[in-house]
Amino acid sequence: MDASVTRTIIGLAIPLAGTTAGAAMVFLMRGRLNHTVDRALTGFAAGVMVAASVWSLIVPAIEESSGMGRLAWVPAFVGFWLGILFLLLLDSLLPHLHLGEKDDRPEGLKSNLQRKTLMLLAVTIHNIPEGMAVGVVYAGLLSGGTGLTAAGALALSVGIAIQNFPEGAIISMPLHAEGSSRTRAFLGGFLSGVVEPAGALLTILVARQLVPLMPYLLSFAAGAMVYVVVEELIPEMSEGEHSNVGVLAFALGFTLMMALDVGLG
């Protein structure tokens, strides 16, 4: 097998491994996550996603457009907004219910889906942009002729995996608390992570045919991730008293992802 293909398969599998390990915490821990811990993990995930959006996606998008001179920011600007609007559309149409919400009225179009299914759909919306981000970076790496590096792509995969670990626990443990068996809750967490490599693979297949649009695709993934952070994660990490816990965890996630991307990339 070609080395670049092997590297890509590993890169796509790493984030899923993070989600799987986190989901497995349902076998080791009892009950729901402590609210403070939950906010800290959510803040950490948000920090990783914002840093990845900047260093792994927006900065490379601008560098790829350097030939445009002073207008090098335009593709990143346009792509970012397209990503925001795409997630806004998904959020408006796909029935879903965020984890931890006590209100049984889901967002999106009306449906008769079960509460657990609605919760998993919310996670699916969350994971789509992460899969797209990994996919578009590896698509650029496979196509060649871009400034993206294997180390930078690996840094993004590892960063997403790190934030997927607590995310896997945040998914599986509430599902268990909602009445699912530990095995079913684990499978729910695992399957939520499958969205990422599947989305990444689809993105690779599309993006490799659209190499000239790579700056737009990179910033599109960044906009989609930032939408999830601002619309979902930041409100969750700031909920209730002592919201500074979420802020500190956000800063930790941001700086860790920044160090990974700059150090490895």
C-alpha positions in Angstrom: 0.0 0.0 0.0 1.3 3.5 -0.9 2.8 5.3 2.1 0.6 8.4 1.6 -2.5 6.2 1.6 -1.4 4.4 4.8 -0.7 7.7 6.5 -4.1 9.0 5.5 -5.9 5.9 6.9 -4.0 6.3 10.2 -4.8 10.0 10.2 -8.5 9.4 9.8 -8.6 6.6 12.4 -6.9 8.6 15.2 -9.9 10.8 16.0 -12.2 7.8 16.1 -9.8 6.1 18.5 -10.1 9.2 20.8 -13.9 9.0 20.8 -13.9 5.2 21.4 -11.5 5.5 24.4 -13.7 8.3 25.9 -16.9 6.3 25.3 -15.3 3.4 27.1 -15.3 5.4 30.3 -18.9 4.4 30.8 -17.6 1.0 31.9 -15.3 2.6 34.5 -17.4 5.3 36.0 -20.8 5.4 37.6 -23.7 7.8 37.1 -23.5 11.1 35.3 -20.4 13.2 35.0 -19.9 15.8 37.7 -21.3 19.1 36.4 -18.0 20.9 36.9 -16.1 18.1 35.2 -18.6 18.2 32.3 -18.1 21.9 31.9 -14.3 21.6 32.1 -14.3 18.9 29.4 -16.6 20.9 27.2 -14.4 24.0 27.6 -11.3 21.9 26.7 -13.0 20.6 23.5 -14.0 24.1 22.5 -10.5 25.4 23.0 -9.0 22.6 20.8 -11.6 23.2 18.1 -10.9 27.0 18.0 -7.2 26.6 17.9 -7.5 23.9 15.1 -9.7 26.3 13.2 -7.1 29.0 13.3 -3.7 27.2 13.0 -4.7 24.1 11.0 -7.3 25.6 8.7 -7.6 29.4 8.4 -3.8 30.2 8.4 -3.1 27.5 5.8 -6.0 28.8 3.7 -4.5 32.3 3.7 -1.1 31.0 2.9 -2.5 29.0 0.0 -3.9 32.3 -1.4 -0.7 34.3 -1.0 -0.6 34.8 -4.8 -3.6 37.1 -4.5 -1.5 39.7 -2.6 -3.5 41.9 -0.4 -6.7 40.0 -1.3 -5.3 36.7 0.1 -7.8 36.9 2.9 -10.8 36.7 0.5 -11.0 32.9 0.1 -10.7 32.4 3.8 -13.4 35.0 4.5 -15.8 33.5 1.9 -15.1 29.9 2.9 -15.5 30.7 6.6 -18.9 32.2 6.1 -20.0 29.3 3.9 -19.1 27.0 6.7 -21.1 29.0 9.2 -24.2 29.1 6.9 -23.9 25.4 6.2 -24.0 24.5 9.9 -26.8 27.0 10.5 -28.8 25.2 7.8 -28.1 21.8 9.3 -28.9 23.1 12.8 -32.2 24.4 11.5 -33.3 21.3 9.6 -32.0 18.3 11.4 -34.1 17.3 14.4 -31.8 17.1 17.5 -31.6 17.5 21.2 -28.4 18.6 23.0 -27.0 16.4 25.7 -28.2 17.4 29.2 -31.2 19.4 28.0 -34.3 18.8 30.1 -36.6 20.4 27.6 -38.0 17.6 25.4 -38.7 20.0 22.5 -36.0 19.4 20.0 -34.4 21.9 17.6 -34.8 21.5 13.9 -37.8 20.2 12.0 -40.5 18.4 13.9 -40.2 14.6 14.2 -41.3 11.6 16.3 -37.8 10.4 16.9 -36.9 9.1 20.4 -35.0 11.3 22.8 -31.9 9.2 22.6 -31.9 9.3 18.8 -32.3 13.1 19.0 -29.3 13.4 21.3 -27.2 11.3 18.9 -28.2 13.5 16.0 -27.0 16.6 18.0 -23.6 14.9 18.4 -23.6 14.1 14.6 -24.0 17.8 13.8 -21.1 18.5 16.2 -18.8 15.8 14.6 -19.5 16.6 10.9 -17.2 19.7 10.8 -14.4 17.8 12.6 -14.5 15.1 10.0 -14.5 17.7 7.2 -11.5 19.4 8.8 -9.4 16.3 8.9 -10.6 15.2 5.4 -9.8 18.5 3.7 -6.3 18.6 5.2 -5.5 15.1 4.1 -7.0 15.7 0.7 -4.6 18.6 0.3 -1.7 16.5 1.4 -2.6 13.7 -1.0 -3.0 16.0 -3.9 0.4 17.7 -3.5 1.1 21.2 -4.7 -0.2 22.7 -1.4 1.7 24.0 1.6 0.1 21.4 3.9 2.5 19.0 5.6 2.2 15.4 6.9 3.2 16.7 10.3 0.6 19.4 10.3 -2.1 16.9 9.2 -1.1 14.5 12.0 -1.2 17.4 14.5 -4.8 18.1 13.5 -5.8 14.4 13.8 -4.1 14.1 17.3 -5.7 17.4 18.4 -9.2 16.3 17.4 -8.6 12.9 19.0 -7.6 14.6 22.3 -10.8 16.7 22.3 -12.8 13.6 21.3 -11.7 11.6 24.4 -13.7 13.7 26.8 -16.4 14.1 24.2 -16.8 10.3 24.0 -17.4 10.2 27.8 -19.8 13.2 27.6 -21.9 11.2 25.1 -21.9 7.7 26.5 -22.4 8.5 30.2 -25.5 10.6 29.7 -26.9 7.9 27.4 -26.4 5.4 30.2 -28.0 7.7 32.7 -31.0 8.0 30.3 -31.5 4.3 30.7 -29.3 2.6 28.1 -27.1 -0.3 29.1 -23.4 0.4 29.4 -22.8 -1.6 26.2 -25.5 0.3 24.3 -24.2 3.7 25.7 -20.7 2.8 24.6 -21.9 1.8 21.1 -23.7 5.1 20.9 -20.6 7.0 21.8 -18.5 4.9 19.3 -21.0 5.3 16.5 -21.1 9.1 17.0 -17.4 9.1 16.3 -17.8 7.0 13.1 -19.3 10.2 11.5 -15.9 11.8 11.6 -13.8 9.3 9.4 -16.8 8.8 7.2 -17.2 12.6 6.7 -13.4 12.9 6.3 -13.3 10.2 3.6 -16.2 11.8 1.7 -14.4 15.2 1.9 -11.2 13.7 0.6 -13.1 12.3 -2.4 -14.6 15.7 -3.2 -11.7 17.9 -2.3 -9.1 16.0 -4.3 -11.1 17.0 -7.4 -11.2 20.7 -6.3 -7.6 21.4 -5.4 -7.8 25.1 -6.7 -10.6 25.6 -4.2 -8.5 24.3 -1.3 -8.4 27.7 0.6 -12.2 27.8 0.5 -12.5 24.2 1.7 -10.1 24.7 4.5 -11.8 27.8 5.8 -15.2 26.2 5.2 -14.3 23.5 7.7 -13.1 26.2 10.1 -16.3 28.1 9.9 -18.3 25.0 10.6 -16.2 24.1 13.7 -16.5 27.7 15.0 -20.3 27.6 14.6 -20.4 24.5 16.8 -18.2 26.0 19.4 -20.1 29.3 19.7 -23.6 27.9 19.3 -23.2 24.8 21.6 -20.0 24.4 23.5 -19.4 27.9 24.9 -23.0 28.2 26.4 -22.6 24.7 28.0 -19.2 25.5 29.5 -20.4 28.8 30.9 -23.6 27.5 32.5 -24.2 28.0 36.2 -21.8 29.2 38.9 -18.0 29.1 38.7 -18.0 29.3 34.9 -14.3 30.2 35.1 -13.6 26.4 35.2 -14.8 26.2 31.6 -12.8 29.2 30.6 -9.6 27.8 32.1 -10.2 24.5 30.4 -10.8 26.3 27.1 -7.5 28.1 27.5 -5.8 24.7 28.2 -7.3 23.1 25.1 -6.5 26.1 22.9 -2.8 26.3 23.9 -2.3 22.6 23.8 -3.7 22.4 20.2 -1.6 25.5 19.3 1.5 23.9 20.6 0.8 20.6 18.8 0.2 22.3 15.5 3.2 24.7 15.6 5.5 22.1 17.1 4.6 19.2 14.7 3.6 21.3 11.7 
